[in-house]
Amino acid sequence: MSFGENENLVDGAARILGNKQVGALAFGCWRLVGDDVADATRRIETALDHGLNLVDNADVYGLDWGGQAFGESETLLGKVLAATPALRARMVLASKGGIIPGIPYVASADYLNAAVNASLTRLQCEHIDLYQIHRPDMLTHPAETAAALDGLVQAGKIGMVGISNYTHAQEDALRQFLKAPLFSLQSEYSLAELSMLRDGSLDRCMTHDTAFLAWSPLAGGRLISGDGLRPELMQTMDDLATREHTDRAGIALAFVLAHPSRPIAIIGSQTAARIEAATKACAITLTRQDVYALIEAAEGVPLP
């Protein structure tokens, strides 16, 4: 497919994750903590109503947000699903395991079997649509990790296997032993973190038909505040935001969505207004020239 100079590179259409159709934006549960089930239900419903049907959780979420408890986000989401069972059918439920603070990474067979069972208990459901290894465990042979994941798929406890924060070599090693397909790669990607663009990761996703899930597409808010980023980048974003009648967040998300690997941007916004605003990024018109201008401004080096 060829692109003209002014062709829109952002496609707001749905993405494909395995045999599931998901939105270009996903709802991240990192900040879904506490015990207010009614409020959490409203957040989940808002996300689903706006097309964020991929709901991304992890067993460690809660422990790293506000000094809460390990598994708290899964527990709260489980209470939401128990109180409003119809929501489960509207979402593609994803979770992750592999981080235990103080160890810190584990992907052994015993751990993965126990971790998935614990996640299912907290989520109050019988099946996780996408289960991802949160961080690679360099001290477990990939054959053991692969065998455990394949067993969990065969048992019907998880539907799809994904990885997060893996290097190319770690991914290849797991693929060698894994019978189930690797359906997703989740890594950090934004205008403040372009390594996935430069190291071939996005190209590999296209080669293997792997969905790319971008975490921290707003760089933890720095792409809004400009903290620690090049003034030239912020000015370029502001110029484009003015033209597109949006804000910095809209341009930052549109940039992530513009890559032909069709990334899925995971957003952590927990308010209806911010979720609604984020979805407008799918309709922002960024040309090829815009995208390259943003890359140049982010890196501070003219493209050769």
N, C-alpha and C positions, 0 to 999 in steps of 0.2 A: 504494500500500500504506500503510495507516495503522498507527501504533504506539501501543500502550497505555502508560500511565505506567511500568509495570514490565517492558515487553517487552525481551527480550534483543536488543541492537543488534549483538552480535558474532556473525557467521556463520562457523563454521569450515570450511564447505564449500569445495571447490576453486574457484579463480578461472579465468577464461578469458583466454588471451592469444593473440589471433588464432584459429587452429584448434587450439591446444594447451590442454590442461588442466594447470594448475599449482597448487601449494599456496599457501595464504595467506601462508606464510613462504618466503623464498628464501634460498639459501646464498650469501653474499658471499665472494669469494675474495681480498679485499684482504690478508688475513693468511696466505694460503696461499703460503708462500715456503720457500726452502731446497732441499735435494736429497734429503730422506728420502721416497722414493716410497711405501714401505710405510706410513709414518705418514699421508701425504697421502691414500693410498687408503682408510685407515680413516676419515678425516674425511669424505671424499666418500661412502663407503658409509653412514656414520652419518646424514648429512644426507638421503640418498635414502631410507633405511629409515624415516625419520621424516616423510616427505612433502615435504621441501624439494627438489623436483625441478627447480626453476628455479635454475640455477647461474650466477651473475653474475660475470663477469671483466672485465678491461680490459687493454690492452697496457701501460699505465703502471704497473699494479700490480706491486709489487716494488721499484720505484725509490723509492717514497714510504713504504716500510715497512722500517725497520731498515737503511737505507743499502744496499739490495740493488740489483739490476740491472733495467733496463727490460725488460719482458716476462717477468720471472722467474715470476710467478704463472701466466701462460699456459703457460710451458715446463714447470712442474711438473705442471700439470693434464694437459698433453699426454703426459707420461711415465706418469701414472696411467692415462690412456685407452689408451695403447699396451700397458701391462702387463696391463690388465683391460678388453678391448674391450667386454665386455657392459655396462659402465657407461654407455657413450655412449647406448645405446638407452633407458636409464632416465631420462635427463635432458633438459631443454630448455636448451640451451647458449646463453648470452648473453655477448657481449663488447662492448667499446667502444673507440673510437679518436677522436683529435682533440686530445690533449694531448701536446706535446713540450716538456719543460722547457727554458726559455730562449727559447722563441719567442713565446708558449706554446701558442697554439691554431691548428690547421690543419684545414680541411675542404675543401681543393681536390680536384679530380678525381685528379690524379697522386698526391697523398698518400693518399686513401682507397683507391684501387686497390692501392697498395703496402702500406698498413697492413693491409688485409684479407688479402692474400696472406701477409704476415708472420705475422699471427695464426693463420691456418690451418696454416702450417708449424710454429709453436710448439705449437699444440694437437694437431698430428698427426691432423687430420681434414680432410674435404673440404667441410664445410658448417657454418656458424654459424646457429643457429635464429633468434636475434635479435641484430642488430647496431645499436648505438646511437652517435650522435654524442655524445661525452663532454661537450664544452663547445662552445657556438656559436663559430664563427670569424666575427667581424664584418667581416673583410677579404676574404671569399670570397662572391661573389654566390650566393644560394640556388639559382639555376637550375643553377649548376655542381655544387653539392653534390648537388642532387636528381638530376641526370643520372647522376652517378657511382653513387649509391645504386641507382637504377633499373637501371643496367647490371649491378651486382653481383647484384641479385635475378634478372635475366634469365639471368645466367651460372650461377645455381645456387649461388653461393658463400655467399650469405646468404638466409635465408628471409623474415625480417621486418625492418622498419626501425623504429627507435625514436630518441628524443632524450632528452637529459639536461641539466638545468639551463638550459633554454630559457625566455625570456620569451614572453608571449603573442604579441607582434609577430613575434618570430623564428620561432615555430612557424607562424604564419599565412603568413609569407613562404615558408617551406619547403613548406608544404602547397600553395601556389599552383602550384608547379612540379613537385612530386613526383607521379609516376603511381602508384606503390605507396602503399598506405595507411600512415599512421603508426599503429603498433600500440601504442606505449608512450611514456609520459613518466616519466622518473626524476628525482626531485628530493628535497631534504631535507624531511622532515616528521616532527614529533614534538611532544610537549607542550612542548618547549623551542623549537620552531621551527614556528609556526602560520601562516606567511605563505601557504602553499598553501591553507589553509582560508579565509583572509580575502581573497585576491586573485582568487578565481574559478577557480583552476587545477583544483581537484577538480571543480568544476561543468562546466568545459570537457571534462574527461575523460569525464564522463557524457554530455555532448552529442555528443561525437565517438565514443563507445564505445571509448575509449582506456584501456588498462590503466595504472594508476598504480603505479609502483614507488617505495616510500619508502626512501631511504637514511638511515642514522643514526637509526633509530627510537628508540634509547636515548640519543641526543644524545652519542655518544661515551662513554657511561658516566655522564654527569652526572645522568641521571634515576635512577641508582642511588645515586650518592654525594651528590647534592644540591648539588654544587659550583656556586656562582653562580646558583642558582635560588631562587625564592621559598619561604620556609619553609611558607607556606600550601599550596603545591602539594605539597610533600613530605608534609605532614600528611594532606592529602586522599588522596594515593596510599597512605599507610600505613594509613589507615582502611579503604579499599577492599580493600587487600591482606589485611588481617586478616579481613575479612568473606568474601573469596573464597578464603582459605587459599592465598595465593600470595605473591609479593614485588613490589617496585617494578617490576622488569623485566616481570613478567607484566601489571601494570596498564598500563604504558607501551605495551606491544605491543597489548594489547586495545583501548586508545584508538585507535591507528592503524588497526586492523582494523575499527573500528566505523563508519567513514564509509560511506555508501551507494554511493560510487564503487567500493567493494570493493578497497581498496589491497592491494598485496602488500608486506609488510615484509621488507626485506633485512637479515638478521642476520649479524654477523661472528663469532659464537661458533665456536670451533674445537675444543671438547671435547664429548664425548658427553653428559655430564651437563647442560651448559648448553643444548645443542641440544634435548635431551629436555624440559628445563624450559621452554624457549621455546615449544615446540609446545602446551603446556598453556594458553597464552594464547588459543588458538582456542576453548576451552571456557569461558572466563571470562564471567560474566554481568554486563554493564554495562548499566544502564538509561539511558534518555534523560536522566533527572535526574543520574545519575552523570557522564555525558559532559559535560554543560553545567557541572556543578560543577567538573570538572577544568579546563575552559577558563577559567572565572572565576578559579580559584586560580592558573592559569598566568599569566594576563594581569593579575591584580590589580585588575580593574575589573568591577563587577557588569554583567551583561548587561542591556541596556535592556528 
